[in-house]
Amino acid sequence: MSIGHVRYSTTGSDKRENAQPIVIRHKKGNLAVVHNGNITNAIELKQELEDNGAIFTTTSDTEVICHIIVRERLKAKSTEEAIANTMKVLKGSYSLIIMSPQKLIACRDPQGFRPLCMGKLGDDIVFASESCALDICGAEFIRDVKPGEIIVVKDGKVESIDYDSKEKKGMCVFEYIYFARPDSVLEGMGVHEFREKAGRYLAKQMPVDADIVAAVPDSGIDAALGYSKESKIPYDLVFTKSKYIGRTFIQNTQNKRKKLVALKLNPLKNSIKGKRIVLIDDSIVRGNTLIGIIKTLRKAGAKEIHLRIAAPAFIDICYFGTDIDSKENLIANGRTVEEIRKIIGVDTLEYLSIDNLKEITKGCNIDGFCMGCFTGKYPIEVPKEIKKDRFEEKIKK
C-alpha cells in the first residue's frame, strides 16, 4: 500500500511541515492521511484538542482530522468505525485516503464537495481525485466514491459503508469550471464536455459580431471551442503558452501569479492585429492578471475585444477549498458588470448566467452543487469569517 498527495493548500502556509501525507503513530498502530478540502470548524476542534493536551506540529486542518481519528480509534473496534465517528464531528469538505497497517480507506464528506474516484490496476484497488490519474497509470475507472461513503480495502476485498446519504449534496462546481483537467470525468460528466457546453450557452446569451474566437489558455480553451461551434465564428490562437509553467491561479501570492502569467503567455501578433476578438476565460476572480492580458492584446493591435466568462461572477468567499478568503479581493464585489468591463478594458463583457450553469449541471450524476462563491448561498452552515493563516494564531485566553 502507498499514498501520496500534491496539495493545493487553503488552510495553513506552504511550509515543509504541512506537506502530506501526515503520519501518526499511536497506541493502536500507525496511520497515514491525505486530505483534499477544507474543514470549516477546524479552529474550534483544534482548540478543544489542545485544551485536552494535544500537540500540533503543522498548521494544517488535516492534522486536526488525524487527532480526532486517533481519539475515536481508542474507543472503536476498527479504524473505519473511528472514521465514521470522526465524520460526525467534522464540518466542511474532505476527501480522505487513510492508510493503516492492514487497510486502505477512502472517504468523502456527506456533501461530496471534492471529487474522489476508485479504479482497478490489475488486481489492485486505487483511488484518485480525478479519473485522468487512473488513465495515466493504466488503471480502469470503476466509479466515483459517493458523498458520505467510506470504502475499506483489505487483502484485496472491498467493503462499502454509507455513513450518511441523506444530507444535502453540494459538489464544488468550480471543479468543472477550473480545477479538474479536461480529460477527467466527474460524476458522470466529462470536464471537457461541461466546459464546451458553457461556451455554447455564452454564445446564445450575448451574441456579437467578431472575426475570431480565442481563449486564455489553457482553462478557457474548451469553452472557446464551444462558443466557436455555436456562433460559427472561427476559433484561432492569440497566445502561445509556455509548456513549462503550470496553473497560475493556485500560486499563493498575487505577485507570483502576475510574473508567471507574463512568462507563460506570449501574443501571436499576426492573429491579433486588426481583429475583432471574442476572448474566453474560465472565470474572473481578482481581475489583475486579466487586465494585463487585455493590455497585451491591445498593444498587439486588437481592434475589438469582447470578453466572455464561462462562469458567473465571483461575489463571495469559498469556505471549502478554493483560495478565496476575502470578498474585498474580488473584482465583482460591489461592482456592476459595466464597471468591471471598464476596469478590465474590454469592449463588452458577459458572464455565464447562474440559470445556464444550473442547466449544464443537470447532466451530472450528483444531485446538488455548491455555487456559494457565485450566489452567497451554501449547502451547509458556514463560519462568520475564514483566514488561510488562522491556524498560526495563538489561542486567546
VEXKE-716554 format. One record per atom (N, C-alpha, C): x, y, z; residue in one letter. Coordinates in pm, whole numbers, plus 32768, in hexadecimal, padded with zeros to 4 digits. Layout:
// VEXKE-716554
XYZA
...
***
This chain:
// VEXKE-716554
80547F888000M
800080008000M
8058807C8000M
802480E57FBFS
806981667FC3S
800481D47FA8S
8020824B7FDEI
7FD082C17FC0I
802C83387FABI
7FFE839A7F61G
804B84147F4AG
7FED84867F2AG
802185007F2DH
7FCA85737F1AH
801985EB7EE8H
7FE186317E86V
801386B57E5EV
7FA587167E84V
7FB8875B7EF3R
7F4A87A57F30R
7F4588367F03R
7ECD88627EDEY
7EAF88EF7EC9Y
7E7589217F4CY
7EC789637F9BS
7EA289808025S
7E518A008031S
7DE189F88079T
7D928A6F8099T
7D878A828130T
7DC68A2C817CT
7DD68A40820DT
7E688A23822FT
7EA78A7F8276G
7F338A6C8299G
7F8E8AA0822BG
80088ABD8250S
80698AF581F2S
80A78A85819FS
81028AAC8142D
81458A4980EFD
81CA8A1B812AD
81CF8A1581AFK
824889E681F3K
8258894E81E0K
82D5892281EAR
82F3889581D2R
82A68837822FR
8292886282ADE
82508808830BE
81BD87EF82E8E
818488408290N
80F9882C8267N
80EA87CB81F2N
815A879981BEA
8154873B814FA
810F86BA817BA
80C486808120Q
807E8603813FQ
80BC859080EFQ
80A78513811DP
805284E4818AP
8083850F8215P
8023851A8270I
8042852B82FDI
804084A1833EI
80AB84818383V
80BA83FC83BFV
80AB84078457V
805683B4848EI
803983B2851EI
805A83288556I
80A3832685C6R
80BD82A8860BR
807882AE8693R
8022824E86ADH
7FD382538727H
7FC981C88766H
7F8181C087D2K
7F7B81488826K
7F4F80CC87D9K
7EF080DC877CK
7EB980688735K
7EF5805586AAK
7F61809C868CG
7FA180898609G
7FC5810D85C7G
7FDF81078546N
8007817D84FAN
7F9C81A38495N
7F9982248471L
7F3F8256840BL
7F8A82B983B2L
7F6B82B78331A
7F99831F82D5A
7F1D83568290A
7F1483DC8287V
7E9A841C8257V
7EBB848681EEV
7E6C84878181V
7E6F84F58120V
7DE1852C8112V
7DD985AE80F9H
7D5885F48103H
7D4E865F8098H
7CE1865E804FN
7CC086CA7FF2N
7C40870B8025N
7C45878E803FG
7BCF87D38070G
7BF1883980DBG
7B8D885D8129N
7B9F88C5818FN
7B3B88AC8200N
7B6B889A8279I
7B15888282EDI
7AED89098329I
7A6B89288324T
7A3D89AD834CT
7A3889C083E3T
7A2F89558430N
7A30896184C2N
7AB5893484FEN
7B20893D84ADA
7BA3890C84D9A
7BDB895A854EA
7BC489DD8552I
7BF98A2F85C0I
7BBD8A048645I
7B3989F28648E
7AF789C886C4E
7B28893E86EFE
7B3688E3868FL
7B65885C86AFL
7BF5885E86E1L
7C4788AF86A3K
7CD488B986CBK
7CE088EE875AK
7C948954877AQ
7C99898D8801Q
7C6A8928886AQ
7C0388DD8847E
7BD2887488A2E
7C3D880B88B9E
7C7F87E1884EL
7CE8877C8859L
7D5F87B088AAL
7D85882C8891E
7DF7886688DBE
7DD78876896FE
7D5B8899898FD
7D3288A48A1BD
7D3B881F8A64D
7D3987B18A15N
7D44872C8A4FN
7DD086F08A3DN
7E3087488A1CG
7EBC871D8A1AG
7EF586F78994G
7EA987048929A
7EDD86DE88A5A
7F4B873F887AA
7FAE870B8833I
801E875A8801I
801C87548768I
802487CA8728F
802087D28696F
80A887F9865FF
80CE87BA85F2T
814F87D885B2T
813E881D852BT
80C2882C84FCT
80A7886F847ET
804388DF8494T
8029892D8429T
7FBE8991842DT
7F51896C83C8T
7F3F88EB83B3S
7EDD88B88353S
7E64887D839CS
7DEF88918362D
7D768856839CD
7D7687BE8391D
7DCB8787833CT
7DD486F6832ET
7E0386B583AFT
7E5C86F883F8E
7E8D86C08476E
7E1E86B784DDE
7DBF871384D7V
7D49870B852FV
7CFC868A8513V
7CEA866A8493I
7CA585EE846EI
7CEE857684A7I
7D738576849CC
7DC3850684D0C
7DAE84F48565C
7DB3856285B0H
7DA1855A8641H
7D18851F8666H
7CB28549861FI
7C2B85198641I
7C1B8485861DI
7C55845C85ABI
7C4F83CE8587I
7C92837985F3I
7D0883A68622V
7D4F835C868BV
7CFD8358870BV
7CC583CA8731R
7C7183CF87AAR
7BFE836D87A1R
7BBD8367872DE
7B4C830D871BE
7B79827B870FE
7BF2826786D7R
7C2481DF86C6R
7C3E819D874DR
7C6381EA87B1L
7C7B81B18836L
7BFA817A8875L
7B8881A68842K
7B0781788878K
7AC08117881AK
7AE78114879AA
7A9E80C88734A
7ADC803E871EA
7A8D7FE786E0K
7ABB7F5F86C4K
7B137F598647K
7B077FBD85EFS
7B537FBA8571S
7B7280488545S
7BCF805384E7T
7BF380D784B1T
7B7D81158467T
7B3380C4841AE
7AC280FA83D0E
7A53812C842CE
7A4180EA849DE
79DF811B84FFE
7A0E81A0853AE
7A9081AC8551A
7AC8822A8583A
7AB6829A851DA
7AC6827A849DI
7AB382DE8434I
7A21830A842CI
79C582AA8436A
793682CC8435A
7914832984AAA
794D830E851FN
793583658593N
797583EF857FN
79E883F1853CT
7A2A8470851ET
79D584C584C0T
799584858460M
794084CC83FFM
78C985118442M
78A284DE84B6K
7834851D8500K
785F85A3853BK
78E385B5854BV
791B862C858BV
794686948525V
797A866684B3L
79B286C0844FL
7945870A8403L
7960878983E5K
790987D8838EK
795E880F831CK
7925881382A4G
796F88488233G
798C87DE81CCG
79F787F38180S
7A17879A8110S
7A8F87428131S
7A8386C38112Y
7AF486698125Y
7AE485EB80D0Y
7B3F85D98074S
7B5485598034S
7BD68525806FS
7BCE84AF80ADL
7C3F847A80FAL
7C6A83F180C6L
7CEE83D980CAI
7D23835280BFI
7D738338813EI
7D5382CB8180I
7D9282AA8201I
7DCF821F81F7I
7E4A8215821FM
7E9081948218M
7EB5816782A4M
7E8580F282C9S
7EAE80B28346S
7F07803C8322S
7F3F7FF68383P
7F997F86835FP
7F587F1C8307P
7ED57F0C830EQ
7E927EA082C3Q
7E287ED08261Q
7E017F4F8269K
7D907F7F8219K
7DB0800081CFK
7D75800C8158L
7D74808A8110L
7CE280B9810DL
7CCA81318143I
7C4181608155I
7C2E81E6810FI
7BC481F180C1A
7BA2826F807EA
7B1A829D80B1A
7B0C832080C6C
7A89835380EBC
7A7683E080B5C
79F8840580A9R
79D38487806FR
796784C480C7R
796D854680DCD
790D85878134D
787E857880FFD
781985858156P
778E856D812EP
775B85C680BEP
7793863E80AFQ
776A86958041Q
77AE86707FBEQ
782386307FC6G
786E860E7F4EG
78B186877F0FG
78DF86E47F62F
791987607F2FF
798A87467ECCF
79E886F07EF3R
7A5D86D57E9FR
7A53864A7E61R
7A8486397DE7P
7A7785B87DA3P
7AD4854D7DDBP
7AAF84D17DC6L
7B02845E7DEAL
7ACD83E77D9CL
7B27839D7D5CC
7AF9832A7D0DC
7B4D82AF7D2BC
7B15823C7D05M
7B5581BB7D1EM
7B6D81767C99M
7BDF81337C8FG
7BFF80E97C16G
7C4280657C37G
7C68801D7BCEK
7CA87F9B7BE0K
7D207F927B84K
7D927F6E7BBDL
7E0E7F5D7B73L
7E397ECC7B83L
7E1A7E7B7B1DG
7E2C7DEB7B2CG
7DCB7DB87B94G
7E007D7B7BFED
7DAB7D4B7C6CD
7DA57DAF7CDFD
7DE67E217CCFD
7DF27E817D3DD
7D8C7EF27D31D
7D5D7F207DA4I
7D017F917DABI
7D5180127DBCI
7D2C80797D70V
7D7080FB7D79V
7D08816A7D85V
7D3081D97DC0F
7CD9824E7DCFF
7D2182C97D9AF
7CD583297D6CA
7D0F83A77D3DA
7CA684147D42A
7CD484927D46S
7C7785017D43S
7C31850E7CBCS
7C7884E87C51E
7C3E84F47BCBE
7C5884767B7AE
7BFB845A7B1ES
7C0583E07ACES
7C7C83E37A6ES
7CAB845A7A48C
7D1D846179ECC
7D9984217A28C
7DA684257AADA
7E1983E67AF0A
7E16834E7ADCA
7D9E83167ADAL
7D9182867AC2L
7DBB82657A33L
7D8E82B779D3D
7DB082A17947D
7E47829E7934D
7E8B82FE7973I
7F1B830F795EI
7F6A8296798FI
7F3D825979FFC
7F8881E57A33C
7F4F81607A01C
7EF0816679A3G
7EBB80EC7967G
7E5280A679B9G
7E1780EC7A19A
7DAE80B07A6CA
7D2580C07A2CA
7CCC80697A4FE
7C42806D7A1EE
7BEA80B97A82E
7BA0811B7A52F
7B4381657AA6F
7ACF81097ACDF
7AB381027B4FI
7A4180B37B7EI
79C8810E7B97I
79D981707BF1R
796B81CC7C0FR
799E823C7C6AR
794A82A27C7BD
7966830A7CDDD
794582D77D69D
799483017DC9V
796F82EA7E55V
78F683427E72V
788E83097EABK
781483557EC3K
782583B67F38K
77DF84267F36P
77E1847F7FAAP
77B584348028P
780484418093G
77E383FE8110G
780A836C8115G
7852833B80B1E
787682AD80ACE
7902829780E4E
791482258127I
799781F68153I
79B38173810BI
7A24816A80C6I
7A4A80EF807FI
7AC780B680C1I
7ABE803980EBV
7B2C7FF5812FV
7B647F8880D4V
7BE77F8D80BDV
7C2B7F26806EV
7C8A7EDA80CAV
7C767E5680D3K
7CCB7E028127K
7CDB7D7A80E3K
7D587D5180D1D
7D767CD08094D
7D2F7CBE800DD
7D277D2B7FC1G
7CE97D247F3DG
7C527D2A7F3DG
7C147D2A7FB1K
7B827D307FBAK
7B557DBF7FD4K
7AE57DE57F98V
7AB27E6D7FA1V
7A2C7E6C7FEBV
7A247EBF8053E
79A77ECE809EE
797B7F60809AE
78FB7F76807FS
78C57FFD807AS
786A801580F2S
787C80888134I
782A80AE81A7I
77EE81378189I
776A81418189D
772881C28175D
7718820481FDD
776A826B8216Y
775E82B38295Y
76DC83038299Y
76C283518232D
764983A3822ED
763083CF819FD
75C383A38164S
75A183C980DBS
7529842880D6S
74F88452814CK
747F84A48151K
749D853A8153K
751785608177E
753685EE817FE
7535862E80F4E
751E86B180F2K
751986FC8074K
759F86F5802DK
759C86D67FABK
761786CA7F5EK
764687537F2EK
76C8875D7F13G
76FD87DF7EECG
778987D77EB2G
779A878D7E46M
781F87867E07M
784788107DD4M
78C588337DE3C
78F988B57DB7C
78F488BE7D1FC
78A4891A7CEBV
789689277C59V
7914895E7C1AV
796D899D7C6BF
79E989D37C36F
7A4A89647C0DF
7A3288EA7C3CE
7A8088787C0CE
7A70886C7B74E
79F6887A7B43Y
79DD88727AB4Y
7A0F88ED7A6BY
79FE89617AA8I
7A2089E07A66I
7AB789F17A58I
7B0489CA7AC0Y
7B9389E67ABDY
7BEC89757AEFY
7BD2893F7B66F
7C3388E87BA8F
7C54886A7B5AF
7BEE88227B2EA
7C03879E7AF3A
7C4087A87A68A
7C8987417A43R
7CC0873B79BBR
7C5187187959R
7C59874C78DEP
7BEC8733787EP
7BDA86A17858P
7C41864D786DD
7C3485C0784BD
7BFD856D78BED
7BD185AD7929S
7B9485657999S
7AFC855D7986S
7AC384F879C6V
7A3184E979CEV
7A0C84EE7A61V
79B985507A87L
798C855F7B10L
78F685497B17L
78CC84EF7B6BE
783E84D57B80E
77F384C27AFBE
783284737AA1G
77EE844D7A26G
77F784AF79B4G
7830852579CAM
783D8587795DM
78D085A97945M
78F885A678C8G
797E85CD78A4G
7994866278BCG
7A07868478F0V
7A258711790DV
7A2C8761788BV
7A6687277822H
7A69876B77A0H
79DA8785776EH
79858721777BE
78F887307750E
78B387A0779DE
78C987A57820F
788C880C7875F
78B688977845F
793988AA7830R
796D892D780BR
79428954777ER
793C88F37725E
790E8912769DE
787C8940769EE
782B88FF76F0K
779F892B76FDK
779689B97733K
77ED89DB7792A
77EE8A6377C8A
78098AC87759A
78668AA57700G
78848AFD768FG
780E8B0D7631G
77C78AA07619R
77518AA775C2R
76E58B0175FER
76CF8AF37681Y
766C8B4876C3Y
76948BDB76BDY
77168BF876CBL
77468C8276C2L
77298CBD7638L
773B8C6C75D1A
77218C9D7549A
768F8CC17535A
76368C797579K
75A68C95756FK
757F8D0D75C6K
75C28D1C7638Q
759E8D867697Q
75B28E12765EQ
76258E297621M
76468EB075F2M
76978EA57570M
76528E9374FFP
76988E87747FP
76DF8F0A745BP
77488EFE740CV
77938F7473E1V
77D58F56735BV
77E28FBD7308D
782A8FAD7289D
78C08FB472A6D
79088F517275A
79998F4D728CA
79DC8EFE721EA
7A618F0A7217D
7AAE8EC371B1D
7ADE8E3B71E2D
7B048E347263I
7B368DB6729AI
7B078DA5732AI
7B028D287355V
7AF18D0473E1V
7B778CD07412V
7BA38D017486A
7C248CD774BDA
7C148CBB7552A
7C788C7B758BA
7C728C547618A
7CEB8C877664A
7CD78CA176E5V
7D478CAF7740V
7D6F8C217766V
7DE38BF07736P
7E068B64774DP
7E318B4C77DDP
7E1D8ACE7810D
7DDE8A6177C8D
7D4A8A5077EFD
7D258A817865S
7CA08A61789AS
7C2E8AA4784FS
7C4C8B0277F5G
7BE18B3E77A5G
7BCD8AFB771FG
7C238A9C76FBI
7C218A637674I
7BA08A157658I
7B7689C076B3D
7B01896A769AD
7A8489BE7686D
7A718A2576D9A
79FD8A7C76CBA
7A068ACD7649A
7A808AF57622A
7A918B3F75A6A
7A6B8AEA752DA
7A8C8A6A7531L
7A658A1074C5L
79CD8A0474BDL
798C89FC7531G
78FA89F77533G
78BB8A7674FDG
78F58AE87523Y
78C38B6A74F2Y
78D18B71745AY
79448B467428S
795E8B4A7399S
78FB8AF2734CS
78E38A7A737DK
78888A1E733AK
77FA8A577336K
77D08A9273A5E
77478AC673ADE
77368B46735BE
779B8B9D735CS
77918C1F731AS
77B98C1B7287S
77FE8BAF725FK
78358BA071D8K
78A48C0471BAK
78DB8C417222I
79508C997214I
79CC8C427223I
7A2E8C4A71C9P
7AA18BEF71CFP
7AF58C02724EP
7B298B92727EY
7B828B9372F2Y
7C118BA672C3Y
7C5C8BF8730BD
7CE98C0C72E8D
7D398C237368D
7DBC8C13735EL
7E168C2C73CEL
7E438CBD73CDL
7E428CFC7441V
7E7A8D84744DV
7EEF8D8774AEV
7F068D1874F3F
7F798D0C754DF
7FBF8C877535F
80428C887540T
808D8C0B754DT
80AC8BFB75E2T
80A28B807611K
80B08B6776A1K
812C8B1576BDK
81798B40771FS
81ED8AF2774BS
81BE8A6E7786S
81FD8A02775CK
81D7897D778DK
8213895F7817K
826489BC784BY
82AD899F78C5Y
827789EA793FY
82078A31792DI
81CB8A7A799CI
813C8A4879AEI
81198A227A28G
809789E77A44G
802B8A4D7A63G
7FCA8A257AB6R
7F578A787AD5R
7F828AF07B28R
7F5D8B687AFCT
7F878BE27B42T
7F298C077BB3T
7EA98BE27BA9F
7E488C077C11F
7E6F8BD07C99F
7EAC8B597C9BI
7EC88B177D1BI
7F488B487D5DI
7F8F8BA77D1FQ
80028BE37D63Q
7FD28C327DDCQ
80268C357E46N
7FF68C6B7EC5N
80068D017ED7N
803E8D497E74T
80428DDB7E7BT
80208E157DF3T
7FE98E8F7DF3Q
7FC58ED17D76Q
80408EF17D23Q
80AE8F137D65N
81298F327D1DN
815A8EB97CCDN
81548E437D0AK
817C8DC87CC4K
81208DAE7C4DK
809D8DC37C62R
803D8DAB7BF6R
805B8E047B7DR
80738E867B96K
808B8EE47B29K
810C8EC37ADDK
81758EA07B28K
81F48E7F7AE9K
81E88E037A91K
81A38D9D7AC3L
81968D217A77L
813F8D3379FCL
80D58D857A05V
80828D9F7990V
80D58DE47924V
81288E44794BA
817D8E8A78EBA
81DF8E2A78A8A
82118DC978F3L
826D8D6778BCL
82258CFE7868L
81A98CE0788FK
81608C717853K
81268C9477CAK
80F08D0D77B9L
80A68D307741L
80EF8D9876EEL
80FD8D7D766DN
81398DDC7612N
80DC8DED759AN
80BD8E6B7572P
80588E807509P
80888E58747EP
802A8E26742DL
80438E0973A0L
800E8E817350L
80648EDF7334K
803A8F637302K
7FF28F5D727CK
80198EFF7225N
7FD88EF471A3N
7F488EC371AEN
7F2A8E7A721AS
7EA28E4B7231S
7E4B8EB57273S
7E8B8F1B72ABI
7E458F7E72FCI
7E2D900272B3I
7E8E90307268K
7E8B90B7722FK
7E1090CD71D6K
7DC3913671F9G
7D4F915D71AAG
7CD5910371BAG
7CDB90A27217K
7C6E90407226K
7C0D90697295K
7B8E9045727DR
7B27904D72E5R
7B258FC4732AR
7B4A8FC273A9I
7B638F4373EEI
7AFB8F2C745CI
7AC08EB3745BV
7A758E8474CFV
7AD88E337524V
7AF98E667598L
7B5A8E2475EFL
7B118DDB765FL
7B2E8D5A766EI
7AEC8D0676D2I
7B4D8CE67742I
7B218CFC77BFD
7B6D8CCF7833D
7B108C82788FD
7B4B8C2D78E4D
7AF78BD87939D
7AB18C2879A6D
7AF48C9079DBS
7ABA8CDC7A4BS
7B0A8D5C7A5ES
7AD08DBA7AA9I
7B1A8E2E7AD8I
7B0F8E2E7B6FI
7B7F8E2A7BB4V
7B7E8E2B7C46V
7BA98EB67C76V
7C298ED07C73R
7C5B8F537C9ER
7C628FB57C2AR
7C798F817BB2G
7C788FD37B3AG
7CFE900C7B12G
7D6190087B6AN
7DE1904A7B4FN
7E2B900E7AD7N
7E338F8B7AD1T
7E7C8F4C7A63T
7E338F5F79DET
7DAE8F5D79E2L
7D628F6F7967L
7D728FFD792EL
7D7D905F7986I
7D9790E87959I
7E1990EE7909I
7E7F90A97938G
7EFF90A378F1G
7EF2905E786AG
7EA28FF47865I
7E8E8FAB77E7I
7E4890037780I
7DE4904E77ABI
7D9B90A77750I
7DF89114771CI
7E4D914B7772K
7EAD91B17746K
7F0C917876DDK
7F3390FC76EET
7F8B90BA768DT
7F4690AE7605T
7EC790877605L
7E7C907B7587L
7E6A91037543L
7E4F916B7593R
7E4191F2755BR
7EC5921E751BR
7F3292067560K
7FB6922D752EK
7FD791E474ADK
7FA5916774A1A
7FBE91177429A
7F63913E73B5A
7F07919D73CCG
7EB691D1735EG
7E28919E7353G
7DF1916373BDA
7D66913473B8A
7D0891AA73A0A
7CAD919B7341K
7C4E92057320K
7BE0920E7388K
7BA6919A73ADE
7B3F91927415E
7B5B9115746AE
7B39911D74EAI
7B4490A77542I
7AC09097758CI
7A7F90277575H
7A01900775B6H
7A1A8F927614H
7A1A8FAE7695L
7A408F4A76FAL
79C68EFA7725L
79D28E76771FR
79688E1D774BR
79A28DBE77B5R
795C8DB67827I
798D8D687899I
79358CED78ADI
79728C7778AFA
79298BF878B4A
79018BD27943A
78E28C377993A
78B38C247A1DA
786B8CA47A45A
78168C9C7AAAP
77DC8D187AE0P
78458D6B7B28P
781F8DE17B55A
787D8E397B9BA
78948E087C29A
79128E097C55F
79348DE97CE0F
790C8E5E7D39F
78B08E447D96I
78828EAE7DEFI
78978E8F7E82I
78C28E147EA2D
78CD8DF07F2FD
79418D927F48D
795B8D797FC8I
79CB8D267FF6I
79AF8C937FDAI
7A1B8C467FC2C
7A108BB57FC1C
7A458B808047C
79F68B2B8087Y
7A1B8AF08109Y
7A4B8A5F80FBY
7A4A8A2A8080F
7A57899A8071F
7ACB896E8018F
7B3089C78003G
7BA789987FC0G
7BD389E47F45G
7B978A577F28T
7BCA8AB17EC1T
7C038B2A7F07T
7C768B5A7EDAD
7CBE8BC27F25D
7C808C4C7F0FD
7C048C5D7F3DI
7BBF8CDE7F3AI
7B8F8CF87FC7I
7BE08D3F8016D
7BC18D4F80A3D
7B998DDD80C9D
7B848E338063S
7B5F8EBD8081S
7B0C8EF6800ES
7A958F28802DK
7A408F657FC7K
7A828FE37F8EK
7AD190277FE1E
7B0F90A57FB7E
7B6C90927F40E
7BA390197F2FN
7C0090007EC2N
7BBC8FDC7E3FN
7B388FCC7E41L
7AED8FA37DCAL
7AC6901C7D77L
7AE4901A7CF7I
7AC6908C7CA2I
7A3090A47C94I
79E090387CA0A
794F90457C92A
790990717D13A
7953907A7D7FN
791790A07DFFN
78EC91337DFCN
7869914C7DFCG
783591D47E00G
783D921F7D7DG
785E91D97D10R
7868921D7C8ER
780691E07C2AR
77D792327BCDT
778392027B61T
77DA91C97AF3T
779B91807A96V
77E591497A24V
782391BA79D2V
77DA922879C3E
780E92997977E
788992D579BAE
788792DF7A3EE
78FB93137A86E
797492B77A77E
795C92347A7CI
79C891D27A6BI
7A0091DB79DDI
79A691EA797BR
79D191F678EFR
7A33926A78DDR
7A1492DB7919K
7A6A9351790CK
7AF1933B7950K
7AEF92FA79C5I
7B6D92E07A0EI
7BC8928479BDI
7B8E921B7984I
7BDE91BA7939I
7C0991F278B2I
7BB592477877G
7BDB928977FBG
7BAF9242777DG
7B3892027780V
7B0591BC770AV
7A8B920676D2V
7A6691E47657D
79F592277615D
796F91F6764BD
796391737663T
78EC913C76A3T
791790CC7702T
78C190B17763L
78DD904877C6L
785B8FFE77E6L
78638F7A77E9E
77EF8F28780FE
781E8EB17861E
77DC8E9A78D3Y
77F38E227925Y
778A8DB87902Y
77AD8D397915L
774A8CCF790CL
76E28CE2797AL
76648CD8795AS
75FC8CEF79BES
75F18C787A1DS
75C08C927A94I
75A98C287AF7I
75478BC07AC1I
74DD8BEF7A7FD
74798B917A47D
74B78B3379E1D
750D8B68798AN
754D8B127927N
75B28AB37967N
75F78AE179CFL
76528A887A17L
76058A147A55L
75948A327A91K
754089C87ACCK
750E89687A61K
74EF899C79ECE
74BF8948797FE
752A88E47954E
75A78911794EI
761588B97926I
76298849798CI
761B88697A0DT
763488047A76T
75CB87957A78T
755C87A97A33K
74F487407A30K
752586C079EDK
759286C879A2G
75C986517963G
762385FF79BDG
7637862B7A3AC
769085E57A98C
764085857AEFC
768685237B27N
764584BD7B7AN
762284F07C06N
766D85507C38I
7658857E7CC1I
75E285E07CC4I
759185D47D2BD
751886247D36D
752F869C7D92D
757986FE7D62G
759187757DB2G
761F87A97DA4G
762D882C7D95F
76B0886B7D85F
76BC88E17DE3F
773788FC7E11C
775589757E5BC
777B89E17DF8C
772E8A4F7DF7M
77498AC37DA4M
77538B407DFBM
777A8B2C7E7AG
777A8B987EDCG
77CF8C0F7EB5G
78408BF77E72C
78978C667E4BC
78548CBE7DE1C
77EF8C887D9CF
77A68CD57D37F
77218D0B7D6AF
76EB8CCD7DD4T
76658CF27E02T
765F8D227E92T
76C58D017EE2G
76C28D207F72G
76708CBD7FC1G
763D8C537F80K
75ED8BED7FC3K
76398B687FBEK
76498B2A8034Y
769B8AB28040Y
76468A3B806EY
767089BF804EP
7620894A8074P
7621892C8109P
768389618152I
7688894F81E4I
76A889D68224I
769A89DD82A6E
76B98A5782EFE
774F8A7582E3E
776F8AF582D4V
77FB8B1D82C3V
78268B768337V
78A78B7C8355P
78D88BD183C2P
78C98C6583A1P
78CE8CB98407K
78BF8D4883F3K
79368D8483ABK
79AB8D4C83C1E
7A228D7B837BE
7A828D078369E
7ADB8D178309I
7B3D8CAE82EEI
7BBC8CEF82B9I
7C308CC282EBK
7CB08CF482BDK
7D0D8C7D82A7K
7D5C8C85823EK
7DB68C17821EK
7E1A8BFD828EK
7E488C6682D1D
7EAF8C578338D
7E758C4F83C4D
7DF38C2C83CFR
7DB38C2F8453R
7DEE8BCB84B4R
7E318B628482F
7E6D8AFF84DAF
7EEE8B318518F
7F218B9F84E6E
7F9E8BD58519E
7F888C32858EE
7F0A8C5485A9E
7EEB8CAF8619E
7EF08C64869EE
7F1B8CA78704K
7F1F8C6A8789K
7E948C6C87C6K
7E798C0D881EI
7DF98C068862I
7DE88C8188BBI
7D768CBF88ADK
7D588D3688FEK
7D158D0B8981K
7D4E8D3989EEK
7D188D148A72K
7CAC8D798A9DK
***
